[in-house]
Amino acid sequence: IGCAGGYVVIAPKGQESVSQIRLKAGESMELTARIGGFTSQTYPDVFTLQSASSVEGIQVQLLDTQTKAGGTFPFKVIVGPNVSPNIYTVTIGAHTKKDNNTVSATGSLEVSVRPN
């Protein structure tokens, strides 16, 4: 059974959406994300949020665990002090059920870790 999919738009707090941020080891950044591709009229239930990082030294701290379709939620990317300069990927996702089917939205963000 196929399900419609959504997307997650990511932006530094108060700014336009981005696909990459630049941080040094030991730094962090507050961002916001918004679930797109769904309306609260069609998907009235809450979406459960989750995050993942491609490397152990970069954490994604979700400040909320749920949101509604179209809702904006804050999160923080924290680069550990021992992370080597490189480009890493973090992912923000959300899912809900409708008519016994799971629908989801995902977005990814590249984290360019610069030398100190």
C-alpha positions as CSV (number, residue, x, y, z in Angstrom):
1,I,0.0,0.0,0.0
2,G,1.5,3.3,-1.0
3,C,1.3,6.4,1.2
4,A,1.8,10.0,0.5
5,G,5.0,11.4,1.9
6,G,5.9,14.7,3.3
7,Y,9.0,16.7,4.0
8,V,10.7,18.6,6.8
9,V,12.0,22.1,6.1
10,I,15.0,23.1,8.3
11,A,16.1,26.7,9.1
12,P,18.4,28.4,11.6
13,K,16.2,30.1,14.2
14,G,14.5,33.2,12.6
15,Q,16.1,32.6,9.1
16,E,15.4,31.1,5.7
17,S,15.6,27.4,5.1
18,V,19.0,25.8,4.6
19,S,20.5,22.5,3.6
20,Q,23.8,23.0,5.3
21,I,25.2,24.7,8.4
22,R,28.8,25.4,9.4
23,L,30.0,24.8,13.0
24,K,33.3,24.3,14.7
25,A,33.9,21.4,17.1
26,G,32.4,22.3,20.4
27,E,29.8,24.7,18.9
28,S,26.0,24.3,18.7
29,M,23.2,26.0,16.8
30,E,19.5,26.4,17.5
31,L,17.2,25.6,14.5
32,T,13.6,25.2,13.7
33,A,11.9,22.6,11.5
34,R,8.4,22.5,9.9
35,I,6.5,19.5,8.6
36,G,5.3,20.1,5.0
37,G,3.3,18.1,2.6
38,F,0.4,17.5,5.0
39,T,-2.4,19.7,6.3
40,S,-3.9,19.6,9.8
41,Q,-7.3,19.2,8.2
42,T,-6.3,16.0,6.4
43,Y,-3.9,14.8,9.2
44,P,-5.3,16.1,12.5
45,D,-3.4,13.7,14.7
46,V,0.0,14.6,16.1
47,F,3.2,13.6,14.4
48,T,5.9,11.9,16.5
49,L,9.3,13.4,16.0
50,Q,12.7,11.7,15.8
51,S,16.3,12.6,14.8
52,A,19.4,10.8,13.8
53,S,23.1,11.7,13.2
54,S,25.6,10.1,10.9
55,V,28.3,10.3,13.5
56,E,28.3,9.8,17.3
57,G,29.9,13.1,18.1
58,I,27.1,15.2,16.6
59,Q,23.9,15.3,18.6
60,V,20.4,16.5,17.6
61,Q,18.4,17.6,20.6
62,L,14.7,17.7,19.8
63,L,13.0,20.2,22.2
64,D,9.6,18.7,21.5
65,T,8.5,15.1,20.9
66,Q,5.4,15.8,18.9
67,T,3.9,18.4,16.6
68,K,0.9,18.9,14.3
69,A,1.0,18.9,10.5
70,G,2.4,22.3,9.4
71,G,3.7,22.9,12.9
72,T,7.1,24.4,13.6
73,F,9.3,22.9,16.3
74,P,12.7,23.8,17.7
75,F,15.8,21.6,17.8
76,K,19.5,22.0,18.5
77,V,22.6,20.6,16.7
78,I,25.5,20.1,19.0
79,V,29.0,19.3,17.7
80,G,31.2,17.5,20.2
81,P,34.6,18.9,21.0
82,N,36.5,16.0,19.4
83,V,34.6,15.8,16.1
84,S,37.0,16.0,13.1
85,P,36.5,18.5,10.3
86,N,34.3,17.0,7.7
87,I,30.7,17.1,6.4
88,Y,28.2,15.0,8.3
89,T,24.4,14.5,8.0
90,V,21.7,14.8,10.5
91,T,18.1,13.8,9.8
92,I,14.8,15.0,11.3
93,G,11.8,12.9,10.8
94,A,8.1,12.8,11.8
95,H,5.4,10.1,11.5
96,T,1.8,9.6,12.2
97,K,-0.9,7.0,11.5
98,K,-4.0,7.5,9.3
99,D,-6.4,4.8,8.4
100,N,-4.0,2.2,9.8
101,N,-1.2,3.4,7.5
102,T,2.0,5.2,8.7
103,V,2.8,8.4,6.9
104,S,6.1,10.2,7.4
105,A,8.1,13.3,6.6
106,T,11.9,13.6,6.6
107,G,14.5,16.3,6.1
108,S,18.2,16.2,6.2
109,L,20.8,18.8,7.1
110,E,24.5,18.7,6.3
111,V,26.7,19.8,9.2
112,S,30.1,21.1,7.9
113,V,32.5,20.9,10.8
114,R,35.3,23.4,10.3
115,P,38.7,23.4,11.9
116,N,39.1,25.3,15.2
